[in-house]
Amino acid sequence: MQPVIRLALALCLLAGSLSAKEAAVLNEHLSAFEPFIGRTWSGEFADSTPENPKIDVMTIERALNGQAVRIRHSINHGDYGGESMLFYDKESDAIVYYYFTTAGFMTKGVTRIEDGKMISLEDVIGNENGITKVESIGEEVEPGVWRSSSRYLKDGEWVPGHSIDYRETPDAEVRFR
């Protein structure tokens, strides 16, 4: 093999290995999300019934060359769903996110990590039900079980929101209509 061809092959292999290493990098400020990246989870809402089941499916992935985390979810195969992009904002020294929904509204929030819990507070923009803020807490309640619970500021009063226990479900799919 000619030296130029060998050099070209070596450079291609090196570039390929660098790309693979870069693909695994996640912004250090987003490291709390690392255990969830590339996994799919599903959970049943606490108020779900056999007559009216409410199942949420969620996927979490690395985005934007590791500078963001993308979370997509859908309830009951697309009855409702949304997509979030989380990133570290240097100016505010916080994890900031935007959440866009199939219901036509969006939120902008901040997440902080405290004592192993992910605590989020978001401003709701364009909700037709009078909800203007959402506070949520995510935490591992037992090995392999992640609980998400929330409350809403609706018409000026904090009211209970949802509670869901998620378990990893590799064969589940986020679906939008």
C-alpha positions as CSV (number, residue, x, y, z in Angstrom):
1,M,0.0,0.0,0.0
2,Q,1.3,3.4,-0.9
3,P,2.4,5.7,2.0
4,V,-0.1,8.4,1.0
5,I,-3.0,5.8,1.0
6,R,-1.8,4.5,4.4
7,L,-1.7,8.0,5.8
8,A,-5.2,8.8,4.5
9,L,-6.6,5.6,6.0
10,A,-4.9,6.3,9.3
11,L,-6.3,9.8,9.4
12,C,-9.8,8.5,8.5
13,L,-9.6,5.9,11.3
14,L,-8.3,8.6,13.8
15,A,-11.1,11.0,12.8
16,G,-13.7,8.2,13.2
17,S,-12.4,7.4,16.7
18,L,-12.4,11.1,17.7
19,S,-16.0,11.4,16.5
20,A,-17.0,8.4,18.6
21,K,-15.3,9.9,21.7
22,E,-16.9,13.3,21.0
23,A,-20.3,11.6,20.6
24,A,-20.2,10.5,24.2
25,V,-19.4,13.9,25.7
26,L,-22.1,15.7,27.6
27,N,-21.7,19.2,29.0
28,E,-20.5,18.8,32.6
29,H,-23.4,20.9,34.0
30,L,-25.8,18.3,32.5
31,S,-24.1,15.3,34.1
32,A,-27.1,14.5,36.3
33,F,-28.9,13.4,33.2
34,E,-26.2,11.0,32.0
35,P,-27.7,7.9,33.6
36,F,-30.9,8.5,31.7
37,I,-29.4,9.2,28.2
38,G,-30.4,6.7,25.5
39,R,-33.1,5.1,27.6
40,T,-36.9,4.9,27.3
41,W,-39.2,5.0,30.3
42,S,-42.9,4.6,30.8
43,G,-45.2,5.2,33.8
44,E,-48.8,5.2,34.7
45,F,-50.3,8.3,36.2
46,A,-51.4,7.9,39.8
47,D,-55.0,8.8,38.8
48,S,-55.1,6.2,35.9
49,T,-57.9,3.7,36.0
50,P,-58.6,0.5,34.0
51,E,-61.5,2.4,32.3
52,N,-59.4,5.5,31.7
53,P,-55.7,4.5,31.5
54,K,-53.1,7.3,31.4
55,I,-49.7,6.0,30.3
56,D,-46.7,8.3,29.6
57,V,-43.7,7.2,27.6
58,M,-40.5,9.3,27.7
59,T,-37.1,9.1,25.9
60,I,-34.0,11.1,26.9
61,E,-31.1,11.7,24.6
62,R,-28.0,13.8,24.2
63,A,-28.5,16.7,21.8
64,L,-26.5,19.4,20.1
65,N,-23.1,17.8,20.4
66,G,-23.7,17.2,24.1
67,Q,-24.6,20.9,24.9
68,A,-28.2,19.9,25.5
69,V,-30.5,17.1,26.6
70,R,-33.6,16.4,24.6
71,I,-36.6,14.8,26.3
72,R,-39.7,13.7,24.3
73,H,-42.8,12.2,25.8
74,S,-46.3,11.2,24.8
75,I,-49.4,10.2,26.7
76,N,-51.6,7.4,25.5
77,H,-49.9,7.0,22.1
78,G,-50.1,10.7,21.2
79,D,-53.2,12.0,22.9
80,Y,-50.9,14.6,24.3
81,G,-47.1,15.0,24.2
82,G,-44.2,17.4,24.2
83,E,-40.5,17.9,23.7
84,S,-38.0,19.7,25.9
85,M,-34.5,21.0,25.3
86,L,-32.4,21.5,28.4
87,F,-29.1,23.3,28.4
88,Y,-26.7,25.0,30.7
89,D,-27.0,28.8,30.6
90,K,-23.7,30.4,31.6
91,E,-25.2,33.8,32.2
92,S,-27.7,32.5,34.9
93,D,-25.5,29.6,35.9
94,A,-28.5,27.3,35.7
95,I,-30.0,24.5,33.7
96,V,-32.6,26.1,31.5
97,Y,-35.2,24.4,29.3
98,Y,-38.0,25.0,26.9
99,Y,-40.9,22.6,26.6
100,F,-43.2,22.6,23.5
101,T,-46.5,20.7,23.6
102,T,-48.9,19.2,21.2
103,A,-51.6,21.3,22.9
104,G,-50.1,24.5,21.4
105,F,-48.6,26.0,24.5
106,M,-45.0,26.1,25.8
107,T,-43.0,26.6,29.0
108,K,-39.6,28.0,29.9
109,G,-38.1,26.7,33.1
110,V,-35.1,26.2,35.3
111,T,-34.0,22.9,36.8
112,R,-31.7,22.6,39.9
113,I,-30.3,19.4,41.5
114,E,-30.7,19.2,45.3
115,D,-30.1,16.1,47.4
116,G,-30.5,13.8,44.4
117,K,-33.7,15.4,43.3
118,M,-34.4,17.4,40.1
119,I,-36.5,20.4,41.0
120,S,-38.0,22.4,38.2
121,L,-40.0,25.6,38.1
122,E,-41.4,26.8,34.8
123,D,-43.4,29.6,33.4
124,V,-46.3,28.5,31.2
125,I,-47.1,30.5,28.1
126,G,-50.4,30.1,26.3
127,N,-52.2,27.6,28.4
128,E,-56.0,27.8,28.0
129,N,-56.7,26.3,31.4
130,G,-55.4,29.2,33.5
131,I,-52.1,27.5,34.4
132,T,-49.2,30.0,34.6
133,K,-46.5,28.0,36.5
134,V,-45.6,24.4,37.1
135,E,-43.3,23.1,39.8
136,S,-42.1,19.5,39.5
137,I,-39.8,17.2,41.4
138,G,-38.2,14.1,40.0
139,E,-36.4,11.6,42.2
140,E,-35.5,7.9,42.4
141,V,-37.8,6.4,45.0
142,E,-36.4,2.9,44.7
143,P,-33.8,1.3,42.4
144,G,-35.1,1.6,38.9
145,V,-38.1,3.7,39.7
146,W,-38.2,7.4,39.0
147,R,-41.1,9.4,40.4
148,S,-42.2,12.7,38.8
149,S,-44.7,14.8,40.7
150,S,-45.9,18.3,40.1
151,R,-48.2,21.1,41.2
152,Y,-49.6,23.9,39.1
153,L,-50.3,27.6,39.7
154,K,-53.8,27.9,38.3
155,D,-55.8,31.1,38.5
156,G,-53.4,32.3,41.2
157,E,-53.6,29.2,43.4
158,W,-51.2,26.2,43.7
159,V,-53.1,23.0,43.0
160,P,-51.9,19.4,42.9
161,G,-50.7,18.2,39.5
162,H,-49.6,14.7,38.4
163,S,-47.7,11.9,40.0
164,I,-46.1,9.2,37.8
165,D,-43.7,6.3,38.7
166,Y,-41.5,5.6,35.6
167,R,-39.7,2.4,34.9
168,E,-37.3,1.7,32.1
169,T,-39.2,0.2,29.2
170,P,-36.9,-0.3,26.2
171,D,-39.6,-1.4,23.8
172,A,-42.0,1.5,24.4
173,E,-42.2,4.3,21.9
174,V,-42.9,8.0,22.0
175,R,-45.7,8.7,19.5
176,F,-47.1,11.8,18.0
177,R,-50.1,12.0,15.8
